[in-house]
């Protein structure tokens, strides 16, 4: 499974990355985690608010720091869940 964290490296982006690792590790699934920090690349992927979480090339969350439990639900659900929030500060 390919997991991507899109954001500029702010505290919220780093927290989302940490929570994503915790969720994936708790499920015992193999995954690749990549950070995307370039604004042009983030916009190219259709993300208008960061931090964002992409699962296998699909945006699953924008502008929100998901908890490990929320991410676990998304990953367990085959990534069918999408959330939006307020964005980086």
Protein Blocks (a to p, Z undefined) as FASTA:
>chain_A
ZZddddehiaklmmmmmmmmmmmmmnopacdddddfbfklmmmnopabdcdddeehiafb
ghiacdfklmmmmmmnnopaccddebpZZ
